[in-house]
Amino acid sequence: MIRTLVESAFQTGYLSVESEGLLQQVLATKCYQPEDLSALAALYDAVRAGKIKREASSSNLLKEFPTTPKSF
């Protein structure tokens, strides 16, 4: 799911509030793959560089960036 949400953000140039919320929910479950973290890192870099605009006004994007992938 993470990669799908990231791909959507890159296609549209925007990270919606809904997508950001879903990303946070998926990260909270700690069920993701290393590829998901790579996609998330690319999204984070794109947002910081201004290539992707955030719909949300708070600055909580990836406040708890996971460093150790865990699988099911």
SULUR-V11846 format. One record per residue. N is the residue number from 0. RES is the residue in one letter. SS is DSSP state (2 for helix, 1 for strand, 0 for the rest). Layout:
n->N res->RES ss->SS
n->N res->RES ss->SS
This chain:
n->0 res->M ss->0
n->1 res->I ss->2
n->2 res->R ss->2
n->3 res->T ss->2
n->4 res->L ss->2
n->5 res->V ss->2
n->6 res->E ss->2
n->7 res->S ss->2
n->8 res->A ss->2
n->9 res->F ss->2
n->10 res->Q ss->2
n->11 res->T ss->2
n->12 res->G ss->0
n->13 res->Y ss->1
n->14 res->L ss->1
n->15 res->S ss->0
n->16 res->V ss->2
n->17 res->E ss->2
n->18 res->S ss->2
n->19 res->E ss->2
n->20 res->G ss->2
n->21 res->L ss->2
n->22 res->L ss->2
n->23 res->Q ss->2
n->24 res->Q ss->2
n->25 res->V ss->2
n->26 res->L ss->2
n->27 res->A ss->2
n->28 res->T ss->2
n->29 res->K ss->0
n->30 res->C ss->0
n->31 res->Y ss->0
n->32 res->Q ss->0
n->33 res->P ss->2
n->34 res->E ss->2
n->35 res->D ss->2
n->36 res->L ss->2
n->37 res->S ss->2
n->38 res->A ss->2
n->39 res->L ss->2
n->40 res->A ss->2
n->41 res->A ss->2
n->42 res->L ss->2
n->43 res->Y ss->2
n->44 res->D ss->2
n->45 res->A ss->2
n->46 res->V ss->2
n->47 res->R ss->2
n->48 res->A ss->2
n->49 res->G ss->0
n->50 res->K ss->0
n->51 res->I ss->0
n->52 res->K ss->1
n->53 res->R ss->1
n->54 res->E ss->0
n->55 res->A ss->0
n->56 res->S ss->0
n->57 res->S ss->0
n->58 res->S ss->0
n->59 res->N ss->0
n->60 res->L ss->0
n->61 res->L ss->0
n->62 res->K ss->0
n->63 res->E ss->0
n->64 res->F ss->0
n->65 res->P ss->0
n->66 res->T ss->0
n->67 res->T ss->0
n->68 res->P ss->0
n->69 res->K ss->0
n->70 res->S ss->0
n->71 res->F ss->0
